[in-house]
Amino acid sequence: MFQSVNNLFSTDASEIKSLNGLRAFAIIFVLINHYALNLKFVLTNQPILELIYSNFWFGVDLFFVLSGFLISKGLWFHWQKFQSIDFRSFYIKRTLRIFPAYYFFLIITVTIAYALLKFSEKKGVSTEVQAALKKGISNVWGDFLFVGNYFPGIHNHTWSLSIEEQFYLLFPILCGILFFKLKFPKRQLMLWIFYLIPLLMRIITFIKVEESSKPPYYGEIYSPLQTRFDSLIIGVIVMDLFYNNQNFSNFLNDHKKIYHLLSILFFSALIFCLMISPHNLDIFSHTLRYNLQNLSFAGIMYLALINVKSPISNFLSLKVFTPFAKLSYTIYLWHFIFMGIALAILKVNQNVSLFSFHINFIFVLLIQLLLSIPLYLLIELPFQKLRTKLL
């Protein structure tokens, strides 16, 4: 047990350390975003901070970019050796990685929701609360079947896991029949064509939808697979570029000015995205903005990968990020509940200061980490070991 806990704070030779840093930032962005939404009354007189934190939902885009890179990397390495896709091995790996922790989370939370519904009916709690619980429970099948991005249940964050699972189901097939059969130039061209499809879908949706959901275009653009899978595809493009075009990597490493200029460009683009109001109804905010975000994250990832001695890579490779990266899946699943526990311990009220707001977040972050460890050890880790034995 001690060794398992110790492994959470260390990396092995097979890991790309800089990706741990990116994964840690992805989960921290999401946590800050939801923390700020829960305590938005603190930011009433801080419009800039409120705007920035409300846009940290782009951490989900970073998760997608990382997933696209890592999933395609495993498939590509197998293809290089055997000229085939091992569908059985791939789906077993994904099942044992995702399903146990996910379904354990769903069963526990749905049981709690059902108990709360019965309690609220018995005690005559607000009919609005009852209606929300009933609607969520009636649609919970969407989460169980990984279509929660189209049929929301009681959770408002599992939609992203549905998108990833849908992508995992379809992408290996496309690799086997199309992408991996092409030479590098044609494969890149085809991947970029696929990358542009969600942008086209977002534009069409934006033009056609007369009255969007709230937040703006959440149900029409933010959560469907067909309007969001470009963030996954760009991760695939980076994988292909990194492993199959050493000349471009060498060019950037030989031309430091271009390398640093691209670094500034990507980080500046992300800062620009943080300044866009989530309530905007213009076409850019709901179409090209997604591309700007995922391209910037992909660019930063690529620059970190091709130069492990760069400041970007060195920073992202810091050991402090490792436990957050390894526990990111468990934290993501449970973070709303863990956050509620942390805020209850802190006894946060309407009088909390801006300084306390930020100090309290550090406590929330530590609670997320500490409460995730036993769940990881009891649920995730045993199935990871089983996966290793089977494959």
C-alpha positions as CSV (number, residue, x, y, z in Angstrom):
1,M,0.0,0.0,0.0
2,F,2.8,2.4,0.9
3,Q,4.5,1.7,-2.4
4,S,1.3,2.4,-4.3
5,V,1.0,5.8,-2.5
6,N,4.6,6.5,-3.2
7,N,4.1,5.8,-6.9
8,L,1.6,8.6,-7.1
9,F,4.4,11.1,-6.4
10,S,7.0,9.6,-8.7
11,T,7.4,9.1,-12.5
12,D,8.8,6.1,-14.4
13,A,10.8,6.0,-17.5
14,S,7.8,5.4,-19.8
15,E,6.1,8.6,-18.8
16,I,6.4,11.9,-20.6
17,K,6.9,14.2,-17.6
18,S,5.7,17.4,-19.3
19,L,2.4,15.8,-20.1
20,N,1.9,15.3,-16.3
21,G,2.2,19.0,-15.9
22,L,-0.3,19.7,-18.6
23,R,-2.8,17.2,-17.1
24,A,-2.3,18.8,-13.7
25,F,-3.1,22.2,-15.1
26,A,-6.2,20.8,-16.9
27,I,-7.7,19.5,-13.6
28,I,-6.7,22.7,-11.7
29,F,-8.3,24.9,-14.3
30,V,-11.6,22.9,-14.0
31,L,-11.4,23.1,-10.2
32,I,-10.9,26.8,-10.2
33,N,-13.7,27.3,-12.6
34,H,-16.2,25.3,-10.6
35,Y,-14.9,26.8,-7.3
36,A,-15.4,30.3,-8.6
37,L,-18.9,29.4,-9.8
38,N,-19.8,28.1,-6.4
39,L,-18.5,31.3,-4.7
40,K,-19.3,33.8,-7.4
41,F,-20.6,36.3,-4.9
42,V,-17.0,36.9,-3.8
43,L,-16.1,38.1,-7.3
44,T,-19.0,40.4,-7.7
45,N,-16.7,43.5,-7.5
46,Q,-13.8,41.8,-9.3
47,P,-15.0,41.6,-13.0
48,I,-11.6,40.7,-14.4
49,L,-11.0,37.8,-12.0
50,E,-14.6,36.6,-12.5
51,L,-14.1,36.7,-16.3
52,I,-10.8,34.8,-16.1
53,Y,-12.1,32.1,-13.7
54,S,-15.3,31.6,-15.6
55,N,-13.3,30.8,-18.7
56,F,-11.1,28.2,-17.0
57,W,-13.6,25.6,-18.4
58,F,-11.0,25.4,-21.2
59,G,-9.2,23.0,-19.0
60,V,-11.6,20.4,-20.5
61,D,-10.1,21.3,-24.0
62,L,-6.7,20.6,-22.6
63,F,-7.9,17.2,-21.3
64,F,-9.2,16.4,-24.8
65,V,-5.9,17.4,-26.5
66,L,-3.9,15.2,-24.1
67,S,-6.3,12.3,-24.7
68,G,-6.0,12.6,-28.5
69,F,-2.3,12.5,-28.2
70,L,-2.0,9.6,-25.8
71,I,-4.6,7.4,-27.4
72,S,-3.3,7.8,-30.9
73,K,0.3,7.3,-29.6
74,G,-0.5,3.8,-28.3
75,L,-2.4,2.9,-31.5
76,W,0.3,4.2,-33.7
77,F,3.1,2.3,-31.9
78,H,1.2,-1.0,-32.3
79,W,0.5,-0.2,-36.0
80,Q,4.2,0.4,-36.6
81,K,5.0,-3.1,-35.3
82,F,2.2,-5.2,-36.6
83,Q,0.5,-3.0,-39.4
84,S,-2.9,-3.6,-37.6
85,I,-5.1,-2.2,-34.8
86,D,-5.5,-4.6,-31.8
87,F,-9.1,-3.7,-31.1
88,R,-9.5,-6.3,-28.4
89,S,-6.5,-5.0,-26.5
90,F,-7.4,-1.3,-27.0
91,Y,-11.0,-1.7,-25.8
92,I,-10.0,-3.9,-22.8
93,K,-7.5,-1.2,-21.8
94,R,-10.0,1.6,-22.1
95,T,-12.7,-0.4,-20.3
96,L,-10.5,-1.3,-17.3
97,R,-9.2,2.3,-17.2
98,I,-12.5,4.1,-17.3
99,F,-15.4,1.9,-16.3
100,P,-14.7,0.8,-12.7
101,A,-14.1,4.2,-11.2
102,Y,-16.9,5.8,-13.4
103,Y,-19.6,3.3,-12.6
104,F,-18.7,3.2,-8.9
105,F,-19.1,7.0,-8.9
106,L,-22.4,6.8,-10.7
107,I,-23.9,4.1,-8.5
108,I,-23.0,6.0,-5.3
109,T,-24.2,9.4,-6.5
110,V,-27.4,8.2,-8.1
111,T,-28.2,6.3,-4.8
112,I,-27.6,9.5,-2.9
113,A,-29.7,11.5,-5.3
114,Y,-32.6,9.0,-5.0
115,A,-32.3,9.2,-1.2
116,L,-32.4,13.0,-1.3
117,L,-35.4,12.9,-3.5
118,K,-37.3,10.7,-1.1
119,F,-36.2,12.9,1.8
120,S,-37.3,16.1,0.1
121,E,-40.7,14.6,-0.7
122,K,-41.2,13.5,2.9
123,K,-40.1,16.8,4.4
124,G,-41.8,19.0,1.8
125,V,-38.6,20.6,0.5
126,S,-38.9,23.0,-2.5
127,T,-40.7,21.6,-5.4
128,E,-38.0,23.1,-7.6
129,V,-35.4,20.9,-5.9
130,Q,-37.6,17.8,-6.3
131,A,-38.2,18.6,-10.0
132,A,-34.5,18.9,-10.6
133,L,-33.7,15.6,-8.8
134,K,-36.5,13.8,-10.7
135,K,-35.3,15.1,-14.1
136,G,-31.7,14.2,-13.3
137,I,-32.6,10.7,-12.1
138,S,-34.9,10.0,-15.0
139,N,-32.1,10.9,-17.4
140,V,-29.3,9.0,-15.6
141,W,-29.3,6.3,-18.2
142,G,-27.5,8.8,-20.4
143,D,-24.6,8.8,-18.1
144,F,-24.6,5.0,-17.8
145,L,-24.5,4.7,-21.6
146,F,-22.0,7.5,-22.1
147,V,-24.4,9.8,-23.9
148,G,-24.7,12.3,-21.1
149,N,-23.4,15.0,-23.5
150,Y,-26.8,14.6,-25.3
151,F,-29.0,13.5,-22.5
152,P,-27.8,15.3,-19.3
153,G,-28.5,13.4,-16.0
154,I,-27.8,14.5,-12.4
155,H,-24.2,15.4,-13.2
156,N,-23.2,18.4,-15.2
157,H,-19.6,17.4,-15.7
158,T,-19.7,13.8,-17.0
159,W,-20.6,15.1,-20.5
160,S,-16.8,15.4,-21.3
161,L,-16.3,11.7,-20.4
162,S,-19.1,10.8,-22.8
163,I,-17.3,12.7,-25.6
164,E,-14.1,10.9,-24.9
165,E,-15.7,7.5,-24.7
166,Q,-17.5,8.1,-28.0
167,F,-14.2,9.2,-29.6
168,Y,-12.5,6.0,-28.2
169,L,-15.2,3.9,-29.8
170,L,-14.9,5.4,-33.3
171,F,-11.3,6.6,-33.6
172,P,-9.5,3.2,-33.7
173,I,-11.7,2.1,-36.5
174,L,-10.8,5.2,-38.5
175,C,-7.2,4.6,-37.8
176,G,-7.4,1.0,-39.1
177,I,-9.4,1.8,-42.3
178,L,-8.0,5.3,-43.1
179,F,-5.5,7.3,-41.2
180,F,-2.7,4.8,-40.5
181,K,-2.9,3.5,-44.1
182,L,-1.8,6.9,-45.4
183,K,1.7,8.2,-45.7
184,F,2.6,11.1,-43.4
185,P,1.7,14.0,-45.8
186,K,-1.6,12.6,-46.8
187,R,-2.4,11.5,-43.2
188,Q,-1.7,15.0,-42.0
189,L,-4.0,16.4,-44.7
190,M,-6.8,14.0,-43.8
191,L,-6.4,14.7,-40.1
192,W,-6.7,18.4,-40.7
193,I,-9.8,17.9,-42.8
194,F,-11.3,16.0,-39.9
195,Y,-10.1,18.7,-37.5
196,L,-12.1,21.3,-39.5
197,I,-15.4,19.4,-39.4
198,P,-16.4,20.4,-35.9
199,L,-15.7,24.1,-36.8
200,L,-18.0,23.7,-39.7
201,M,-20.6,22.1,-37.5
202,R,-20.4,24.9,-35.0
203,I,-20.8,27.5,-37.6
204,I,-23.9,25.7,-39.1
205,T,-25.3,25.3,-35.6
206,F,-24.8,28.9,-34.7
207,I,-26.5,30.1,-37.8
208,K,-29.4,27.7,-37.6
209,V,-30.2,27.9,-33.8
210,E,-32.5,30.8,-33.2
211,E,-32.7,30.5,-29.4
212,S,-29.9,28.8,-27.6
213,S,-29.8,27.0,-24.3
214,K,-28.3,28.6,-21.2
215,P,-25.4,29.2,-20.8
216,P,-25.3,30.3,-24.5
217,Y,-25.1,27.3,-26.9
218,Y,-24.2,24.9,-24.1
219,G,-26.4,22.1,-25.4
220,E,-26.0,22.9,-29.1
221,I,-22.3,23.5,-29.3
222,Y,-20.4,23.1,-26.0
223,S,-21.2,19.4,-25.2
224,P,-22.0,17.5,-28.5
225,L,-19.3,15.2,-29.9
226,Q,-19.7,16.6,-33.5
227,T,-18.9,20.1,-32.4
228,R,-16.0,19.3,-30.0
229,F,-13.9,16.5,-31.3
230,D,-11.5,18.9,-33.0
231,S,-9.7,19.2,-29.6
232,L,-9.1,15.5,-29.7
233,I,-8.0,15.4,-33.3
234,I,-5.4,18.2,-32.7
235,G,-3.8,16.0,-30.1
236,V,-3.6,13.2,-32.8
237,I,-2.0,15.7,-35.2
238,V,0.6,16.6,-32.6
239,M,1.4,13.0,-32.0
240,D,1.8,12.3,-35.7
241,L,4.0,15.4,-36.1
242,F,6.1,14.7,-33.1
243,Y,6.9,11.0,-33.9
244,N,6.9,11.2,-37.7
245,N,8.4,14.5,-38.7
246,Q,11.7,14.9,-36.9
247,N,12.8,17.5,-39.5
248,F,10.2,20.0,-38.2
249,S,11.2,19.5,-34.6
250,N,14.9,20.0,-35.5
251,F,14.0,23.2,-37.5
252,L,12.3,24.7,-34.4
253,N,15.1,23.7,-32.1
254,D,17.7,25.2,-34.5
255,H,15.7,28.4,-34.8
256,K,15.2,29.5,-31.2
257,K,13.7,32.8,-32.2
258,I,10.8,31.1,-34.0
259,Y,10.5,28.6,-31.1
260,H,10.1,31.4,-28.6
261,L,7.9,33.5,-30.9
262,L,5.5,30.5,-31.1
263,S,5.6,30.1,-27.3
264,I,4.6,33.7,-26.9
265,L,1.9,33.4,-29.6
266,F,0.3,30.3,-28.0
267,F,0.3,31.7,-24.4
268,S,-1.0,35.1,-25.7
269,A,-3.8,33.3,-27.5
270,L,-4.9,31.6,-24.3
271,I,-4.9,34.9,-22.4
272,F,-7.0,36.4,-25.2
273,C,-9.5,33.5,-24.8
274,L,-9.7,34.2,-21.0
275,M,-10.9,37.7,-21.8
276,I,-13.9,36.6,-23.8
277,S,-17.2,36.8,-21.9
278,P,-19.0,33.5,-21.6
279,H,-22.2,35.4,-22.2
280,N,-21.2,36.7,-25.6
281,L,-23.5,35.8,-28.4
282,D,-21.2,36.6,-31.3
283,I,-20.1,33.9,-33.8
284,F,-16.4,34.0,-32.9
285,S,-17.0,33.1,-29.3
286,H,-18.9,30.0,-30.2
287,T,-17.0,28.8,-33.2
288,L,-13.3,29.9,-33.8
289,R,-12.7,30.4,-30.1
290,Y,-12.6,26.7,-29.6
291,N,-10.0,26.3,-32.3
292,L,-7.9,29.1,-30.8
293,Q,-7.9,27.3,-27.5
294,N,-7.1,23.8,-28.6
295,L,-4.5,24.9,-31.1
296,S,-2.8,26.9,-28.4
297,F,-2.8,24.0,-25.9
298,A,-1.6,21.7,-28.7
299,G,1.2,24.1,-29.6
300,I,2.4,24.4,-26.1
301,M,2.4,20.6,-25.7
302,Y,4.3,20.2,-28.9
303,L,7.0,22.8,-27.9
304,A,7.4,21.1,-24.6
305,L,7.8,17.7,-26.3
306,I,10.4,18.6,-28.9
307,N,12.7,20.4,-26.4
308,V,12.8,18.7,-23.0
309,K,15.4,21.3,-21.8
310,S,13.2,24.3,-22.6
311,P,11.7,26.4,-19.7
312,I,8.2,25.2,-20.7
313,S,9.2,21.5,-20.5
314,N,11.2,22.0,-17.3
315,F,8.3,23.8,-15.6
316,L,5.7,21.2,-16.7
317,S,8.0,18.4,-15.6
318,L,8.1,19.5,-12.0
319,K,7.4,16.7,-9.5
320,V,4.7,18.7,-7.7
321,F,2.4,18.2,-10.7
322,T,2.7,14.4,-10.7
323,P,0.1,13.4,-8.0
324,F,-2.5,15.8,-9.5
325,A,-1.9,14.3,-12.9
326,K,-2.1,10.7,-11.8
327,L,-5.2,11.4,-9.7
328,S,-6.9,13.7,-12.2
329,Y,-9.5,11.2,-13.3
330,T,-10.6,10.4,-9.8
331,I,-10.6,14.1,-8.9
332,Y,-12.6,15.0,-11.9
333,L,-15.3,12.4,-11.1
334,W,-15.7,13.4,-7.5
335,H,-14.6,17.1,-7.4
336,F,-18.0,18.6,-6.8
337,I,-18.6,16.3,-3.8
338,F,-15.1,16.9,-2.5
339,M,-15.5,20.6,-3.0
340,G,-18.7,20.6,-1.0
341,I,-16.9,18.8,1.8
342,A,-14.1,21.3,1.8
343,L,-16.4,24.3,1.8
344,A,-18.4,22.8,4.6
345,I,-15.2,22.3,6.7
346,L,-14.2,25.9,5.9
347,K,-17.7,27.2,6.8
348,V,-17.6,29.7,3.9
349,N,-20.1,32.5,4.1
350,Q,-21.1,35.6,2.3
351,N,-18.5,37.7,4.2
352,V,-15.4,35.8,2.9
353,S,-12.7,38.2,1.6
354,L,-11.0,38.0,-1.8
355,F,-7.8,37.0,0.0
356,S,-9.5,34.2,1.9
357,F,-11.2,33.1,-1.3
358,H,-7.8,32.3,-2.8
359,I,-6.3,30.8,0.4
360,N,-9.3,28.6,0.8
361,F,-8.8,27.3,-2.7
362,I,-5.5,25.8,-1.7
363,F,-7.3,24.0,1.1
364,V,-9.9,22.8,-1.4
365,L,-7.1,21.6,-3.7
366,L,-5.5,19.6,-0.9
367,I,-8.8,18.0,0.1
368,Q,-9.4,17.0,-3.5
369,L,-5.9,15.3,-3.5
370,L,-6.3,13.6,-0.1
371,L,-9.8,12.2,-0.6
372,S,-8.9,11.0,-4.1
373,I,-6.0,8.8,-2.9
374,P,-8.1,6.1,-1.1
375,L,-10.6,6.0,-4.0
376,Y,-7.7,5.6,-6.4
377,L,-6.1,2.8,-4.4
378,L,-9.4,0.9,-3.8
379,I,-11.0,1.3,-7.2
380,E,-8.7,2.4,-10.0
381,L,-5.4,0.7,-9.0
382,P,-6.7,-2.9,-8.7
383,F,-8.1,-2.7,-12.3
384,Q,-4.9,-1.1,-13.6
385,K,-3.0,-4.1,-12.2
386,L,-5.6,-6.5,-13.7
387,R,-5.2,-4.7,-17.1
388,T,-1.4,-5.3,-16.9
389,K,-1.9,-9.0,-16.1
390,L,-4.4,-9.5,-19.0
391,L,-2.4,-7.6,-21.6
